[in-house]
Amino acid sequence: MDKDKTYSREIIHLDKEMEIVLITWQPDAESMPHDHGESSGMVSVISGTIVEETFDKVTKKFLASSTLKAGDRTFENKDTIHIMKNPSSGEVAKTLHVYIPPLCGRGIIYLRGTLEKTREAKESR
Ligand SMILES: [Fe+2]
């Protein structure tokens, strides 16, 4: 990821049952594609705009893109692979994430190339 286009994670709460994380997304920041291990999660957009792109866990094919504004929520489960990004080139975005059980970095990062090929194929249709 470009050094100037990063996101930062602040753990708000962590115990054996739950992890709550505040993520601050700099303009144009984008996560790597990832799953969430055995955790289920809820993401609430606090400020700014977030675009979520989801992929099929088995085929790795692109499923959907959705734009989330402040107050919107999305959910992550054991089948979710997604990318989250701040589409704004000027505005910071903030999201609050709740994971049960705690994620603690146990999600798996996927090879970006596989997913980007799928995205390019979709966009050229
Ligand atoms: Fe996620």
Residues whose N, C-alpha, C, O or C-beta is under 5 A from the ligand:
A	BS01	LIG	none
